[in-house]
Amino acid sequence: FRKRWAFLRNQRNISARTSLVALTHEKTMHDFTKSLFPLSTTLSNTPSG
């Protein structure tokens, strides 16, 4: 019984860790695109020539 409980707790830790990684990755991608957008608008607004 104790071994199974430890296994379940371990599974919960793994899922929590993966969701945390997913959240962090999502935020990183969001910040990345947010930092890219001003750059692209500046490039498009700058008259080439």
C-alpha positions as CSV (number, residue, x, y, z in Angstrom):
1,F,0.0,0.0,0.0
2,R,2.8,2.4,0.9
3,K,4.7,1.7,-2.3
4,R,1.6,2.4,-4.4
5,W,1.0,5.7,-2.5
6,A,4.6,6.8,-3.2
7,F,4.1,5.9,-6.8
8,L,0.9,8.0,-7.0
9,R,2.6,10.9,-5.3
10,N,5.5,10.6,-7.7
11,Q,3.1,10.6,-10.7
12,R,1.5,13.8,-9.4
13,N,5.0,15.4,-9.0
14,I,5.8,14.5,-12.5
15,S,2.6,15.9,-13.9
16,A,3.0,19.1,-11.9
17,R,6.6,19.5,-13.2
18,T,5.6,19.0,-16.8
19,S,2.7,21.5,-16.5
20,L,5.1,24.0,-15.0
21,V,7.5,23.4,-17.8
22,A,4.7,23.9,-20.3
23,L,3.6,27.1,-18.7
24,T,7.2,28.4,-18.6
25,H,7.7,27.5,-22.2
26,E,4.4,29.2,-23.2
27,K,5.4,32.4,-21.3
28,T,8.9,32.3,-23.0
29,M,7.4,32.0,-26.4
30,H,4.9,34.8,-25.6
31,D,7.7,37.1,-24.5
32,F,9.8,36.1,-27.5
33,T,7.0,37.0,-30.0
34,K,6.3,40.2,-28.0
35,S,9.9,41.2,-28.4
36,L,9.8,40.3,-32.1
37,F,6.7,42.3,-32.9
38,P,8.1,45.8,-32.2
39,L,11.1,44.9,-34.3
40,S,9.1,43.8,-37.3
41,T,6.8,46.9,-37.1
42,T,9.9,49.1,-36.9
43,L,11.4,47.3,-39.9
44,S,8.2,47.7,-41.9
45,N,7.7,51.3,-41.0
46,T,11.3,52.2,-42.0
47,P,11.3,53.3,-45.7
48,S,13.9,51.2,-47.5
49,G,16.1,53.2,-49.8
